[in-house]
Amino acid sequence: MIVAILSLSRRTHFREGIAKDSHQTLTLDCPPTLFHQSLSPMPTESVEEQTFRSGQARSITRHETATTSRLESLLQAAHIPGLDFVRALSIFLVMAGHASEGWPDSFWVRVINSAGGLGVEAFFVLSGFLITRLLLREHEATGRITLGRFYRRRAARLLPAFYVYLLVGVVLLLLRGQPVPWGAVVSSSVYVINYYQAFTGAQTHFLSHCWSLAVEEQFYLFWPPVLVILLARRKSLVATLACAILAIWIYRWILVFGIHASDYYLYRALETRGDHLAIGCLVAVLLQPGQAYGKIVTWLDRPSVWLALVVAMLAVAFNDSDAVYKFSVGYMLEPIVISLFLISSVFAAERVDITGWVVSSRLLGQMGRVSYGMYLIHGAVMYSTNRVLVELTGSLTLGFLGACAATMLVASISFKYFEAPVRAWINQRFGGSYRSQYGQAKGQFNAT
């Protein structure tokens, strides 16, 4: 992907050089006979053949343009079913990966374990894509990016639920007389628990999974100001992001093969997972109006491609149990495939076939809308519910599915009666009316 972008840039400069030199005198040091032979007319097509080829090219171009315009229209909507599906699939994979850790070993259990990591990566890619797209849309509409408003909206969306979860978890541990992981509590409260775990190990407790939330918060703090600077200086976003992704790949390879860094650090640090977010950012930039990627976009608008990408995601992640493969190869390939799957899912949601039925499912749509809450509380709700249901039914599958349903129910209640109203109040308190903000809080898509 990076090589293609850079080679495209080199071909552009080459063509410009040819155009610039076309007005200069050309001197050839060759025999006259050879010179005249080189200028002899080539066989030409008939008028009918030229007309057919020209019409065929125009038809392909019109189809690519129409597909690209349709994608832009779909992404402009306040609610995008395809992205809700990606969120739902991501949280389901994360929960399945965590729940299956104690299951008897088998091929499918290994597939589920490997796919759990894809869920986190999909959240990263999706966050990079959505945040960059929202900021670029604001810049296109107003000529500027208001960082204060961006951070207010992020805080209103993410912080209330997190700090309530943190407080409730600490209180329950104190009431039960169980030890409180104060290091994790303090580090997670300021969103640096990923580095706390990277250098002290990843102990199991109710905050263990919050490292990924810390990575995203650090990305939110870092990327918007950098984007503002790049836009102000008219720097190429494509080249900048491509170079950043390549730099992270090289850095991670040095850590794996040269320094032999710990898995805790490689798995959780922003600088080792930043390429996943940056690939989402790059896709958002490449899909801006005026970018010529019609052939790729048209290719993604096929049911067979959507299914092939599902298989490809599972295939590239299957060997993630090998840490060397995961950090050196898997982390390069997986977010690229996920980014293609993300766009393909946006198309799939409007199709009238089996892929459209799955992607636009109301159940999965609701799961996607409350995926942040599900991710936040699944460590507390899923394990206890799963344990009880497995004891009652004797089925690992029924226990897991019941635990998913219970987690989704609690997250939906939290979203409707706590997260959305509090979010609307915060946005109203610092700008806008409560009623309009409450409507947006319930329906607007947001990165999680």
Phi, psi and omega in degrees: 000314180293318180298321180298319180296314182292322179293326176299318179296317180295320179296325178296313179297325179295316179296322178297322179294321178296316180297322182292324185273356186291341181269357181270157179288133181254123180248124181249130177264073180213160180300147181303323181298314180296323180297314181292325178296321182293338181262004180294142185297140177275155177301135182252155178281158175288165180298321180296318180295318178297318180296318180297313182294322179294317179293322178296317180297318179295322179296317179296317180298317179297320179295316179297317180296318180295319179294317178297318179295322179295320177297317179299319178295319179295321182283344178281343184293150178291332180234123184242102183303323181299323179285326173299321178297318179298319176298315181298315179298321181297311182292325177296317179295319178299311181295321179295319179297320179288319183291329186276001183298331180259008182282154176301142184292135175199173180300313184289329176293322176295322177298315181295318179299317180292322183291339179301321178294330178298327180299315179295316179298321179297321175299319179296311180299316181296319179297314178300319181295309186291316182297315180295319180295317179298318181292319179292324177295319178296318180295321179293323184279324187244348182082006181205168175237120181270100184296324180300316179292322178299312183291328176296316181292321177295317180296317180295328182282321193252322192288316184304310182296321182295313184289330173294316177300316179299314181295314181298319179298317179295316181298316180297320178295320179293319180294327180276353182073023180264154181295140178260127178284079189298326177300317178291323179298312182293314183293324179288329181294337176248016174057048171230021182295337177298320178282329175300315178288327181299328185250352179239354184098164185251082177292152181272120175197186188288354178248006186302321185278356186282359178300322182291327175295324177295318178301315181293319179297320177295323175296317179298324179288325189273312193288313183304314177298322178296319179297319178300316180295316180297319179292321180295324181268004178057040177278152179289117179291323180297310181295319181296313180292321179299317179294322179296317179298314180298320180297320179293321177301313181296316180299317181293323176296320177297318179296322183284311189262340182257305184271337184057054180294158182290152177298328180301317181287313182300328185278333193242344185285145178300319184286349175256348177244000184296334180294331178295317176292319183293328176295321173298319177299317182297319178298320178298320179291317182294336180268008175294149177305139179100347178274135186262084178229038185297323182294317180295315181298316179297321178297324181287344180270052179222135178301321181296323179291319178301314179293321179297324179290326174300312179297319181297320178299314180293325182292314184289339181265352188297327183267017183292349174294339173274109187300322181297314177298313184302309186281335183263324184244310184303316182290347173275316186279320188300312181294333177292314178296320179298319181296322176293320178296324179301311181291321178297326179290328177298317176293317187298329185298336183259001181277152178258071176207189185295323178293320178295322179296319180291309186294324183266013179304135180295323179296313179291327177298316177295320177299319178295321181293331181252021185296327178297314178296321178297316179297319184296316188259357189296330178296329181271322186270316189294312186296315181293317179295317180299318181297316180294316183291324178295320177295325181282320187259337184073011182242124176294322181294311179296323178297317180292314181297321176295321177295322176299316180297318179295318179296318179295321179297312180296318180294323179293319178296316178299317182295315185287317189257350179232302187296309182296313178297317180295319178299315179297320180296318180297315180294323179290323181297327183249013176148128178098164180274153182295317185297314180293321180293324180293321177297319179292322182296329180277333188244342188283143177280146180212151175290145180236000000 
